[in-house]
Amino acid sequence: MVPAEVLQRLAKEHGTPILVIDHEKLRKNYRLFKEQLPRVQAYYAVKANPDPEVVRTLFDMGSSFDVASMPEFQVVHENINELPAEERQQWIWDRIIYANPIKTNETLRELDKYNPLVTFDNADEIRKIKEYAPNTGLALRLKVPNTGAMVELSSKCGAAPEEAVDLILEADRAGLVVEGLSFHVGSQTTNFDNFVVALQLAARIFAEARERGYHKMNLLDIGGGFPAPYDASVRPFHELAARINEELDRYFPAEIEILAEPGRFLVATAATAVSEIIGKAVRDGKLCYYVNDGVYHTFSGVIFDHCKYHMESFKRGGTPRICTVFGPTCDALDVISADESLPDDLERGDLLFSRNIGAYSVASSTSFNGFPPAKIVHLNR
């Protein structure tokens, strides 16, 4: 955790708003993930925070990468540009998964020269891949329960279990190689049963594929959804890891390679936002603070990620009051929080900060209304 005095010093040095990313915390989170899930190779979900410095730190730690667009692919590729061509190609094959089940023709053409592993979940995608990227390896994404996840994903992506092996065999007949299965239990999943059910389902699909004569699958991608500890309601990661490890050992022999796509778990707790109060008012009897960051910027996760961020004041004293914190734009949607407890004596120029805001924040920040995104400040690189 970056100390308050360091955050204040950085705000004075760089101005506000800023997002402070602590790379030592990134490394700590990565080590924890690897220690608790020793069979699992971590493929960092770049969409959670695509900052090149974040990607570089995780690259240096040995992470693999989950990308969902060519710009994300290129952010990762920048780290291997200097490798010899053959070594670079092998790295892409081993360490990148393009985990977007629906891809444009143009994207597939571009991917074909790199030959990464790609996901699919329907018959039309098989035909597209056959035409535009026949050299890629495939992983079939399954539809699995997302019960209790903060962000539900199963309504958009994933093949129904009853059609899974039919799709695998169709891809095989097309001359493509389905190397394994993937799934995603939903982002910020605190219902650990989702993982158990999904792993059991994947094991049944593996067995059915073998029974129907398909023996080329050797990997399982268990996706993301590993919850960040935003508050005390989130159970410890080691509890989830123990359940996953138990199911992996029960259903998947050692020769099956296990992948995962942690994003939020790695970056959420590694960043803190610092903003400045630019206005103060009382509206309908309620105290309101206006700050120079908002939901169109660092706090975009309020809208897109269904996330609630707690704001704190560096200044102590005053009587705590439930207040509303607005962002700087003219849109009434720009509400960071409508029920934040803050001192009632804060004034223009005072600073607020919000921890655990490294995931799905700057990734979806905009320049709406002419207000630029927060400056990113890196610590402990």
C-alpha positions as a Markdown table, in Angstrom:
| # | Residue | x | y | z |
|---|---|---|---|---|
| 1 | Met | 0.0 | 0.0 | 0.0 |
| 2 | Val | 1.4 | 3.4 | -1.0 |
| 3 | Pro | 1.6 | 5.6 | 2.1 |
| 4 | Ala | -0.6 | 8.7 | 2.2 |
| 5 | Glu | 2.4 | 11.0 | 2.4 |
| 6 | Val | 3.8 | 9.6 | -0.8 |
| 7 | Leu | 0.5 | 10.0 | -2.6 |
| 8 | Gln | 0.3 | 13.6 | -1.4 |
| 9 | Arg | 3.9 | 14.3 | -2.5 |
| 10 | Leu | 3.2 | 12.8 | -6.0 |
| 11 | Ala | 0.1 | 14.9 | -6.3 |
| 12 | Lys | 2.0 | 18.0 | -5.5 |
| 13 | Glu | 4.8 | 17.0 | -8.0 |
| 14 | His | 2.6 | 15.9 | -10.9 |
| 15 | Gly | -0.7 | 17.8 | -10.3 |
| 16 | Thr | -4.1 | 16.1 | -10.2 |
| 17 | Pro | -5.8 | 13.9 | -11.2 |
| 18 | Ile | -3.2 | 11.1 | -11.1 |
| 19 | Leu | -3.3 | 7.4 | -11.0 |
| 20 | Val | -0.4 | 5.9 | -9.0 |
| 21 | Ile | 0.6 | 2.4 | -10.0 |
| 22 | Asp | 2.8 | 0.5 | -7.6 |
| 23 | His | 4.8 | -2.1 | -9.5 |
| 24 | Glu | 6.0 | -3.9 | -6.4 |
| 25 | Lys | 2.3 | -4.6 | -5.6 |
| 26 | Leu | 1.9 | -6.0 | -9.2 |
| 27 | Arg | 4.8 | -8.3 | -8.6 |
| 28 | Lys | 3.5 | -9.4 | -5.2 |
| 29 | Asn | 0.1 | -10.2 | -6.7 |
| 30 | Tyr | 1.6 | -12.2 | -9.5 |
| 31 | Arg | 3.8 | -14.2 | -7.0 |
| 32 | Leu | 0.7 | -14.9 | -4.9 |
| 33 | Phe | -1.2 | -16.2 | -7.9 |
| 34 | Lys | 1.6 | -18.5 | -8.9 |
| 35 | Glu | 2.2 | -19.7 | -5.3 |
| 36 | Gln | -1.5 | -20.6 | -4.7 |
| 37 | Leu | -2.1 | -22.1 | -8.2 |
| 38 | Pro | 1.1 | -23.9 | -9.0 |
| 39 | Arg | -0.3 | -25.9 | -12.0 |
| 40 | Val | -1.7 | -22.8 | -13.6 |
| 41 | Gln | 0.2 | -20.6 | -16.1 |
| 42 | Ala | -1.0 | -17.0 | -15.7 |
| 43 | Tyr | -2.0 | -15.2 | -18.9 |
| 44 | Tyr | -2.5 | -11.6 | -17.8 |
| 45 | Ala | -5.8 | -10.2 | -19.2 |
| 46 | Val | -4.4 | -7.0 | -20.9 |
| 47 | Lys | -7.9 | -5.5 | -21.1 |
| 48 | Ala | -7.9 | -5.0 | -17.3 |
| 49 | Asn | -5.1 | -2.4 | -17.6 |
| 50 | Pro | -3.3 | -2.2 | -20.9 |
| 51 | Asp | -0.6 | 0.3 | -19.7 |
| 52 | Pro | 2.6 | -0.7 | -21.4 |
| 53 | Glu | 4.6 | -0.4 | -18.1 |
| 54 | Val | 2.2 | -2.7 | -16.4 |
| 55 | Val | 2.5 | -5.2 | -19.2 |
| 56 | Arg | 6.3 | -4.9 | -19.1 |
| 57 | Thr | 6.5 | -5.6 | -15.3 |
| 58 | Leu | 4.4 | -8.7 | -15.7 |
| 59 | Phe | 6.4 | -9.8 | -18.8 |
| 60 | Asp | 9.6 | -9.5 | -16.7 |
| 61 | Met | 7.9 | -11.7 | -14.0 |
| 62 | Gly | 7.3 | -14.4 | -16.6 |
| 63 | Ser | 3.7 | -13.9 | -17.2 |
| 64 | Ser | 1.9 | -15.0 | -20.4 |
| 65 | Phe | -0.8 | -12.8 | -21.9 |
| 66 | Asp | -4.5 | -12.9 | -22.8 |
| 67 | Val | -5.3 | -10.4 | -25.5 |
| 68 | Ala | -8.6 | -9.6 | -27.2 |
| 69 | Ser | -7.6 | -7.1 | -30.0 |
| 70 | Met | -4.6 | -6.4 | -32.2 |
| 71 | Pro | -3.7 | -3.3 | -30.3 |
| 72 | Glu | -3.5 | -5.4 | -27.1 |
| 73 | Phe | -1.5 | -7.9 | -29.0 |
| 74 | Gln | 0.9 | -5.2 | -30.1 |
| 75 | Val | 1.4 | -3.9 | -26.6 |
| 76 | Val | 2.6 | -7.4 | -25.6 |
| 77 | His | 4.6 | -7.8 | -28.8 |
| 78 | Glu | 6.7 | -4.7 | -28.1 |
| 79 | Asn | 8.4 | -6.7 | -25.4 |
| 80 | Ile | 9.7 | -9.4 | -27.8 |
| 81 | Asn | 10.5 | -7.3 | -30.8 |
| 82 | Glu | 14.3 | -7.9 | -30.3 |
| 83 | Leu | 14.1 | -11.6 | -30.1 |
| 84 | Pro | 15.3 | -13.7 | -33.1 |
| 85 | Ala | 12.4 | -14.4 | -35.5 |
| 86 | Glu | 12.2 | -18.1 | -34.7 |
| 87 | Glu | 12.4 | -17.5 | -30.9 |
| 88 | Arg | 9.8 | -14.7 | -31.2 |
| 89 | Gln | 7.4 | -17.0 | -33.0 |
| 90 | Gln | 7.8 | -19.7 | -30.4 |
| 91 | Trp | 7.2 | -17.2 | -27.6 |
| 92 | Ile | 3.9 | -16.1 | -29.2 |
| 93 | Trp | 2.8 | -19.7 | -29.7 |
| 94 | Asp | 3.5 | -20.6 | -26.1 |
| 95 | Arg | 2.6 | -17.4 | -24.3 |
| 96 | Ile | -0.3 | -15.5 | -26.0 |
| 97 | Ile | -3.9 | -16.5 | -26.2 |
| 98 | Tyr | -6.2 | -14.4 | -28.4 |
| 99 | Ala | -9.3 | -14.9 | -26.1 |
| 100 | Asn | -12.0 | -13.2 | -28.1 |
| 101 | Pro | -14.3 | -15.8 | -29.6 |
| 102 | Ile | -15.6 | -13.4 | -32.4 |
| 103 | Lys | -12.9 | -11.9 | -34.6 |
| 104 | Thr | -13.0 | -9.8 | -37.7 |
| 105 | Asn | -11.7 | -11.1 | -41.0 |
| 106 | Glu | -9.0 | -8.5 | -40.9 |
| 107 | Thr | -7.9 | -9.5 | -37.4 |
| 108 | Leu | -7.7 | -13.2 | -38.4 |
| 109 | Arg | -5.6 | -12.4 | -41.5 |
| 110 | Glu | -3.2 | -10.5 | -39.2 |
| 111 | Leu | -3.1 | -13.2 | -36.6 |
| 112 | Asp | -2.4 | -16.0 | -39.1 |
| 113 | Lys | 1.2 | -14.9 | -39.6 |
| 114 | Tyr | 1.8 | -15.1 | -35.8 |
| 115 | Asn | 0.0 | -18.4 | -35.2 |
| 116 | Pro | -1.3 | -17.8 | -31.7 |
| 117 | Leu | -3.9 | -19.8 | -29.8 |
| 118 | Val | -7.3 | -18.4 | -30.4 |
| 119 | Thr | -10.7 | -19.1 | -28.9 |
| 120 | Phe | -14.0 | -19.8 | -30.8 |
| 121 | Asp | -17.5 | -20.7 | -29.7 |
| 122 | Asn | -19.6 | -21.2 | -32.9 |
| 123 | Ala | -19.7 | -22.8 | -36.3 |
| 124 | Asp | -19.4 | -19.6 | -38.3 |
| 125 | Glu | -16.2 | -18.7 | -36.5 |
| 126 | Ile | -14.8 | -22.1 | -37.6 |
| 127 | Arg | -15.4 | -21.2 | -41.2 |
| 128 | Lys | -13.8 | -17.7 | -40.7 |
| 129 | Ile | -10.7 | -19.2 | -39.1 |
| 130 | Lys | -10.4 | -21.8 | -41.8 |
| 131 | Glu | -10.5 | -19.1 | -44.5 |
| 132 | Tyr | -8.4 | -16.4 | -42.9 |
| 133 | Ala | -6.2 | -18.0 | -40.1 |
| 134 | Pro | -5.8 | -21.7 | -40.8 |
| 135 | Asn | -2.5 | -21.9 | -39.0 |
| 136 | Thr | -3.8 | -20.9 | -35.6 |
| 137 | Gly | -4.5 | -23.3 | -32.8 |
| 138 | Leu | -8.0 | -23.3 | -31.3 |
| 139 | Ala | -9.6 | -23.5 | -27.9 |
| 140 | Leu | -13.4 | -23.9 | -27.6 |
| 141 | Arg | -14.9 | -21.5 | -25.2 |
| 142 | Leu | -17.7 | -23.1 | -23.1 |
| 143 | Lys | -20.7 | -21.3 | -21.6 |
| 144 | Val | -20.6 | -21.8 | -17.9 |
| 145 | Pro | -22.6 | -20.4 | -14.9 |
| 146 | Asn | -21.7 | -16.8 | -14.0 |
| 147 | Thr | -23.9 | -16.8 | -10.9 |
| 148 | Gly | -23.0 | -14.0 | -8.5 |
| 149 | Ala | -20.3 | -12.5 | -10.7 |
| 150 | Met | -20.0 | -8.7 | -10.6 |
| 151 | Val | -19.8 | -8.7 | -14.4 |
| 152 | Glu | -21.8 | -11.5 | -16.2 |
| 153 | Leu | -20.2 | -12.7 | -19.5 |
| 154 | Ser | -22.0 | -15.9 | -20.4 |
| 155 | Ser | -24.9 | -14.3 | -22.3 |
| 156 | Lys | -22.4 | -13.1 | -24.9 |
| 157 | Cys | -19.8 | -15.7 | -25.1 |
| 158 | Gly | -19.5 | -19.5 | -24.9 |
| 159 | Ala | -20.8 | -22.6 | -26.7 |
| 160 | Ala | -23.6 | -24.6 | -25.0 |
| 161 | Pro | -22.2 | -27.8 | -23.5 |
| 162 | Glu | -24.5 | -30.0 | -25.5 |
| 163 | Glu | -23.0 | -28.6 | -28.8 |
| 164 | Ala | -19.4 | -28.5 | -27.6 |
| 165 | Val | -18.1 | -31.8 | -29.1 |
| 166 | Asp | -20.0 | -31.3 | -32.3 |
| 167 | Leu | -18.1 | -28.0 | -32.8 |
| 168 | Ile | -14.8 | -29.6 | -31.9 |
| 169 | Leu | -15.4 | -32.3 | -34.5 |
| 170 | Glu | -16.6 | -29.8 | -37.1 |
| 171 | Ala | -13.3 | -27.8 | -36.6 |
| 172 | Asp | -11.4 | -31.1 | -37.0 |
| 173 | Arg | -13.2 | -31.9 | -40.2 |
| 174 | Ala | -12.2 | -28.4 | -41.5 |
| 175 | Gly | -8.6 | -29.3 | -40.9 |
| 176 | Leu | -8.2 | -27.2 | -37.8 |
| 177 | Val | -6.7 | -28.3 | -34.5 |
| 178 | Val | -8.7 | -27.8 | -31.3 |
| 179 | Glu | -6.1 | -27.9 | -28.6 |
| 180 | Gly | -8.4 | -27.6 | -25.6 |
| 181 | Leu | -11.2 | -25.8 | -23.9 |
| 182 | Ser | -11.7 | -22.5 | -22.2 |
| 183 | Phe | -14.3 | -20.9 | -20.0 |
| 184 | His | -15.0 | -17.7 | -17.9 |
| 185 | Val | -17.0 | -17.7 | -14.7 |
| 186 | Gly | -17.7 | -14.0 | -14.8 |
| 187 | Ser | -15.6 | -11.1 | -13.6 |
| 188 | Gln | -15.0 | -10.6 | -9.9 |
| 189 | Thr | -16.7 | -13.9 | -9.0 |
| 190 | Thr | -17.2 | -14.4 | -5.3 |
| 191 | Asn | -19.3 | -17.5 | -5.8 |
| 192 | Phe | -16.5 | -20.1 | -5.8 |
| 193 | Asp | -19.0 | -22.8 | -6.9 |
| 194 | Asn | -18.9 | -21.3 | -10.4 |
| 195 | Phe | -15.3 | -22.6 | -10.8 |
| 196 | Val | -16.2 | -26.0 | -9.4 |
| 197 | Val | -19.2 | -26.4 | -11.8 |
| 198 | Ala | -17.2 | -25.1 | -14.8 |
| 199 | Leu | -14.3 | -27.5 | -14.1 |
| 200 | Gln | -16.6 | -30.5 | -13.8 |
| 201 | Leu | -18.4 | -29.5 | -17.0 |
| 202 | Ala | -15.0 | -29.2 | -18.8 |
| 203 | Ala | -14.0 | -32.6 | -17.6 |
| 204 | Arg | -17.2 | -34.1 | -19.1 |
| 205 | Ile | -16.5 | -32.4 | -22.4 |
| 206 | Phe | -13.0 | -33.8 | -22.5 |
| 207 | Ala | -14.4 | -37.3 | -21.8 |
| 208 | Glu | -17.1 | -37.0 | -24.5 |
| 209 | Ala | -14.6 | -35.8 | -27.0 |
| 210 | Arg | -12.4 | -38.8 | -26.3 |
| 211 | Glu | -15.4 | -41.2 | -26.5 |
| 212 | Arg | -16.2 | -39.7 | -30.0 |
| 213 | Gly | -12.7 | -40.2 | -31.2 |
| 214 | Tyr | -11.0 | -36.8 | -30.7 |
| 215 | His | -7.7 | -37.1 | -28.8 |
| 216 | Lys | -5.9 | -33.8 | -29.7 |
| 217 | Met | -6.9 | -31.7 | -26.7 |
| 218 | Asn | -4.1 | -31.1 | -24.2 |
| 219 | Leu | -5.0 | -27.8 | -22.5 |
| 220 | Leu | -7.7 | -26.1 | -20.4 |
| 221 | Asp | -8.0 | -22.4 | -19.9 |
| 222 | Ile | -10.0 | -21.6 | -16.7 |
| 223 | Gly | -10.4 | -18.0 | -17.6 |
| 224 | Gly | -10.5 | -15.1 | -15.2 |
| 225 | Gly | -12.9 | -14.0 | -12.5 |
| 226 | Phe | -10.4 | -14.3 | -9.6 |
| 227 | Pro | -11.8 | -11.7 | -7.2 |
| 228 | Ala | -9.8 | -8.7 | -6.0 |
| 229 | Pro | -10.1 | -8.0 | -2.3 |
| 230 | Tyr | -12.0 | -4.8 | -2.6 |
| 231 | Asp | -13.5 | -5.2 | 0.9 |
| 232 | Ala | -13.9 | -7.7 | 3.7 |
| 233 | Ser | -16.8 | -9.4 | 2.0 |
| 234 | Val | -14.4 | -11.0 | -0.5 |
| 235 | Arg | -13.1 | -14.3 | 0.9 |
| 236 | Pro | -9.4 | -14.9 | 0.8 |
| 237 | Phe | -7.8 | -16.0 | -2.5 |
| 238 | His | -6.3 | -19.1 | -0.9 |
| 239 | Glu | -9.8 | -20.5 | -0.3 |
| 240 | Leu | -10.6 | -20.3 | -3.9 |
| 241 | Ala | -7.2 | -21.6 | -5.0 |
| 242 | Ala | -7.6 | -24.7 | -2.7 |
| 243 | Arg | -10.9 | -25.6 | -4.4 |
| 244 | Ile | -9.6 | -25.1 | -7.9 |
| 245 | Asn | -6.5 | -27.2 | -7.1 |
| 246 | Glu | -8.6 | -30.0 | -5.7 |
| 247 | Glu | -10.8 | -30.1 | -8.8 |
| 248 | Leu | -7.8 | -29.9 | -11.2 |
| 249 | Asp | -6.1 | -32.8 | -9.5 |
| 250 | Arg | -9.4 | -34.8 | -9.5 |
| 251 | Tyr | -10.3 | -34.3 | -13.2 |
| 252 | Phe | -7.2 | -33.3 | -15.2 |
| 253 | Pro | -4.1 | -35.4 | -15.3 |
| 254 | Ala | -0.7 | -33.8 | -15.2 |
| 255 | Glu | -0.2 | -33.8 | -19.0 |
| 256 | Ile | -3.1 | -31.4 | -19.4 |
| 257 | Glu | -1.7 | -27.8 | -19.5 |
| 258 | Ile | -3.7 | -25.4 | -17.3 |
| 259 | Leu | -4.0 | -21.7 | -18.3 |
| 260 | Ala | -5.8 | -18.9 | -16.6 |
| 261 | Glu | -6.5 | -15.2 | -17.4 |
| 262 | Pro | -6.2 | -13.1 | -14.2 |
| 263 | Gly | -6.6 | -9.4 | -14.9 |
| 264 | Arg | -8.4 | -7.7 | -12.0 |
| 265 | Phe | -6.7 | -9.9 | -9.4 |
| 266 | Leu | -3.3 | -8.7 | -10.5 |
| 267 | Val | -3.8 | -5.0 | -11.1 |
| 268 | Ala | -6.8 | -3.8 | -9.0 |
| 269 | Thr | -5.0 | -3.4 | -5.7 |
| 270 | Ala | -1.8 | -2.0 | -7.4 |
| 271 | Ala | -3.2 | 1.5 | -8.1 |
| 272 | Thr | -4.6 | 4.5 | -6.2 |
| 273 | Ala | -6.3 | 7.5 | -7.7 |
| 274 | Val | -5.8 | 11.0 | -6.3 |
| 275 | Ser | -8.1 | 13.8 | -7.2 |
| 276 | Glu | -8.7 | 17.4 | -6.1 |
| 277 | Ile | -11.9 | 19.0 | -4.8 |
| 278 | Ile | -12.8 | 21.7 | -7.3 |
| 279 | Gly | -16.2 | 22.7 | -5.9 |
| 280 | Lys | -18.5 | 22.3 | -2.9 |
| 281 | Ala | -22.3 | 22.7 | -2.6 |
| 282 | Val | -25.4 | 21.7 | -0.7 |
| 283 | Arg | -28.2 | 20.3 | -2.9 |
| 284 | Asp | -31.5 | 19.3 | -1.5 |
| 285 | Gly | -29.9 | 19.4 | 2.0 |
| 286 | Lys | -27.1 | 17.0 | 1.0 |
| 287 | Leu | -23.4 | 17.9 | 0.9 |
| 288 | Cys | -21.8 | 17.6 | -2.5 |
| 289 | Tyr | -18.2 | 17.6 | -3.4 |
| 290 | Tyr | -17.0 | 18.0 | -7.0 |
| 291 | Val | -13.6 | 16.6 | -8.0 |
| 292 | Asn | -11.4 | 16.7 | -11.1 |
| 293 | Asp | -11.8 | 13.0 | -11.9 |
| 294 | Gly | -14.9 | 11.1 | -12.6 |
| 295 | Val | -16.8 | 8.3 | -14.3 |
| 296 | Tyr | -15.7 | 9.3 | -17.7 |
| 297 | His | -12.2 | 9.0 | -16.6 |
| 298 | Thr | -10.4 | 6.9 | -13.9 |
| 299 | Phe | -13.8 | 6.0 | -12.2 |
| 300 | Ser | -15.2 | 4.6 | -15.5 |
| 301 | Gly | -15.5 | 1.3 | -13.7 |
| 302 | Val | -18.5 | 2.7 | -11.8 |
| 303 | Ile | -20.4 | 2.6 | -15.2 |
| 304 | Phe | -18.7 | -0.2 | -17.2 |
| 305 | Asp | -17.5 | -2.5 | -14.4 |
| 306 | His | -20.4 | -2.2 | -11.9 |
| 307 | Cys | -17.7 | -1.4 | -9.3 |
| 308 | Lys | -18.0 | 0.9 | -6.2 |
| 309 | Tyr | -14.9 | 2.7 | -5.2 |
| 310 | His | -14.5 | 4.1 | -1.7 |
| 311 | Met | -13.1 | 7.6 | -1.4 |
| 312 | Glu | -11.0 | 8.9 | 1.5 |
| 313 | Ser | -9.7 | 12.3 | 2.5 |
| 314 | Phe | -6.1 | 13.0 | 3.5 |
| 315 | Lys | -7.4 | 15.8 | 5.7 |
| 316 | Arg | -8.6 | 14.6 | 9.2 |
| 317 | Gly | -11.1 | 16.2 | 11.5 |
| 318 | Gly | -14.5 | 17.6 | 10.7 |
| 319 | Thr | -17.7 | 15.7 | 11.2 |
| 320 | Pro | -18.3 | 12.7 | 8.9 |
| 321 | Arg | -21.3 | 13.2 | 6.6 |
| 322 | Ile | -22.9 | 11.2 | 3.9 |
| 323 | Cys | -22.3 | 13.1 | 0.7 |
| 324 | Thr | -22.3 | 12.9 | -3.0 |
| 325 | Val | -19.1 | 13.0 | -5.0 |
| 326 | Phe | -19.4 | 14.3 | -8.5 |
| 327 | Gly | -16.9 | 14.3 | -11.4 |
| 328 | Pro | -16.0 | 17.4 | -13.4 |
| 329 | Thr | -18.1 | 17.0 | -16.5 |
| 330 | Cys | -21.5 | 18.6 | -17.2 |
| 331 | Asp | -23.3 | 15.2 | -17.3 |
| 332 | Ala | -25.4 | 14.3 | -14.3 |
| 333 | Leu | -24.4 | 10.7 | -14.8 |
| 334 | Asp | -20.9 | 11.7 | -13.6 |
| 335 | Val | -21.4 | 10.5 | -10.0 |
| 336 | Ile | -18.6 | 8.7 | -8.4 |
| 337 | Ser | -20.6 | 8.0 | -5.2 |
| 338 | Ala | -23.9 | 9.1 | -3.9 |
| 339 | Asp | -23.3 | 7.8 | -0.4 |
| 340 | Glu | -19.7 | 8.5 | 0.6 |
| 341 | Ser | -18.8 | 9.3 | 4.2 |
| 342 | Leu | -16.4 | 12.3 | 4.2 |
| 343 | Pro | -15.6 | 15.1 | 6.6 |
| 344 | Asp | -17.9 | 18.1 | 6.2 |
| 345 | Asp | -15.1 | 20.7 | 6.4 |
| 346 | Leu | -13.3 | 19.9 | 3.2 |
| 347 | Glu | -12.6 | 22.8 | 0.9 |
| 348 | Arg | -11.5 | 23.5 | -2.7 |
| 349 | Gly | -7.9 | 22.3 | -3.1 |
| 350 | Asp | -8.2 | 19.4 | -0.6 |
| 351 | Leu | -7.3 | 16.0 | -2.0 |
| 352 | Leu | -9.3 | 12.8 | -2.0 |
| 353 | Phe | -7.9 | 9.3 | -2.8 |
| 354 | Ser | -9.3 | 6.0 | -3.8 |
| 355 | Arg | -7.4 | 2.7 | -3.5 |
| 356 | Asn | -7.8 | -0.6 | -5.4 |
| 357 | Ile | -8.6 | 1.2 | -8.7 |
| 358 | Gly | -6.1 | -0.4 | -11.0 |
| 359 | Ala | -8.5 | -2.6 | -13.0 |
| 360 | Tyr | -11.0 | -1.5 | -15.6 |
| 361 | Ser | -10.4 | 2.2 | -14.8 |
| 362 | Val | -7.9 | 3.8 | -17.1 |
| 363 | Ala | -8.6 | 1.1 | -19.6 |
| 364 | Ser | -12.0 | 2.7 | -20.3 |
| 365 | Ser | -11.1 | 6.3 | -19.5 |
| 366 | Thr | -12.1 | 9.0 | -22.1 |
| 367 | Ser | -11.6 | 12.6 | -22.9 |
| 368 | Phe | -15.3 | 13.4 | -22.7 |
| 369 | Asn | -16.3 | 17.0 | -22.3 |
| 370 | Gly | -12.6 | 18.0 | -23.0 |
| 371 | Phe | -11.3 | 16.7 | -19.7 |
| 372 | Pro | -8.2 | 14.6 | -20.2 |
| 373 | Pro | -7.6 | 11.3 | -18.4 |
| 374 | Ala | -5.6 | 11.2 | -15.2 |
| 375 | Lys | -1.8 | 11.2 | -15.5 |
| 376 | Ile | -0.4 | 7.8 | -14.7 |
| 377 | Val | 2.5 | 7.8 | -12.3 |
| 378 | His | 4.6 | 4.6 | -11.8 |
| 379 | Leu | 6.3 | 3.6 | -8.6 |
| 380 | Asn | 8.8 | 0.9 | -7.9 |
| 381 | Arg | 9.4 | -0.1 | -11.5 |
